[in-house]
């Protein structure tokens, strides 16, 4: 199901894609192009000139030849294989913003941690209530224009799941937050559990969460794409929900063994739209500690910055990297679509943004499967874990 939403008022035109799922975007050649453009940065160089770290960013989106988009076979043993980009870590890359990450890899880390599945078992804590709120309801006027609001007669709890590597000897691990897609019509925190488990097996703490959805009676037949008073509140409420889930685990970081200074967030379709708004727009308090945002299969409405509180200030205390990934002819986005335009807007604001554009019309695929797996793992390992 697809909903490409145009939100209009007298000064604002906001495009919102609301689709379930995410996309696959990279072949082995495409991933090599990303890493080829990423320099090794010594602590002293990055401290004196933080912009050096941004030089890995392609000036234009990486465009992958269709012939190179074939799925790669699974690794026989992802723990020990070093082929492709499941390689043993050689030289760590230091992120100079926020609290600098140590330049020396501790000897207690398993070889390839944050890039390989180095843990066999994980510990999962599911169905944790992080917010009490209400279901939504909608009313329509004689022109079938819908208004969305809370249904005060239908209280509900939003829940989250947390996944950790079992028998880990580290007490502070980087965190990956995953937001599902589904056009606000289907999906919940369990939609991408397999991805969260794989990130936990790589050595991260991973979290998935619920957020506000369309009214249950409209899930199978949502309003038309141009209704600001319906979709606007869904964006606002959803971003607020994702922030509250982030704040829950941030405030309880000691309990879950999370390093508050090393957080990454990913989302697909409307999940990608909302995590991009969270990291780049003043819709909530600043989500400190987030170092990287990876929206997939998601058109980001750059006009949202002026319509929803203005753009966040990126500085030495808060400076996450953005990586937009998309298929050029994704039917759900009414392709062709290039993330380059949206990225250029963020870059002009000083919000670092790179992009990958692949041929095809795919939409719902996964961060832990090829061909998106390799660039996603590298993006988070480099910018969040720091290795």
Phi, psi and omega in degrees: 000142181226144177222107174260108193261131172251114181261123185235138159221196187294336184231009191221128171236113185241126176265129179231123172268130178232095182222148175285152170092180177222190188234162171256138187226356191223141170262178180298321180294319180298319181294320179300323179298322179296310185289330178298328181274002184255112181280156168284137185237124176281156180303320184292320180294317182289327179293322185278333182216084184303335183293343178301327183292339183277355186290347176288347186285122177297145178294328176235163181297144177293122181252123189259123177303142182302325182295338182265007187268000181299142180295138179273146178296150177298149175291140179298319181217093186296344180284325185248342181293138177243007178291166182052231181248016168269076186244158174291140185288133181253296183239120180290150175254128184268131173270115188281347183273167182057226178267114184304142180276140180305142184276350182252128178284121179301141182294341181283350179287135172301145179301126179084009178304144182076355175234339180237162174278083187270349178249140179275321186242155177229158172252128181242133172242111188251160171063040177277121179285123178245350183199136172257128184211206181228152167294168180257160172220161183223147174234148183239145175270189184292346178259014181060034173266122187264145172241131181258140177207170176291141173266097186292350175269001184228074177294150179209162176248135171267139185236162177223159175241144179233133183236133182227151173293135180283145176058041180274139180265003174264141179260347178228110182243152173295156185243137171243123177257133183237125179250126184283170174247187180140012178065023185063009183253336177209165180106160175199191185298341183271355187299323184240039180298323180301321177295315180300319179297318180294321177296322176297321178292340174278350178112001176274163156270136181235147182222139170237156184211160170278163168210171185296137183242175176293161176304140183306324183286350179248003185298325182272350181209070184290163180299167181296168194288347193252025190254097183301318185287349176261307186277333177304309178297329178296319177297309183300312182291320180295317177298319178297321179296316180295320176298318181295325176293315174304315184293327179299308183285331175297315181288339179248032186297326179295320181296323185257006177066043183255136172277112184296342183266358183228088183231135173238155181221137179226152178201160181230146180057232181295333174297321177293319177302313186287325179288331175290319176296319179301315186280336189247344188237146182282058178268343178218179168299158183295127178276075183301148180097340178286122182253342186206138177233129183236090174273135182235144180053041188219120170284125177260121181282100184295339176294344182298336181299320180276336184272344186229045172106357178088169183281146174292154174271121176265129180209196183293342180267340182207112186203061181292150174271145176249135172232112178266132177233138184201154167266136188298324184245033177304114181302328182292340179257011184052049185309169004283149180219138174239132176287356184299321182296312179296321179296320181298322178297314179294318179301319180296335178275355185087012177264101187304127183216127171239167186212154175233128179237120181246149176288156178121173181236033178282160179222303188260100172219196200228151178292336185259011178235150177291154002268357179288337187307310187295311178293327179294315180297317180294319181300313180287320180298319182287311190267340180254299180290327180087019181229000000 
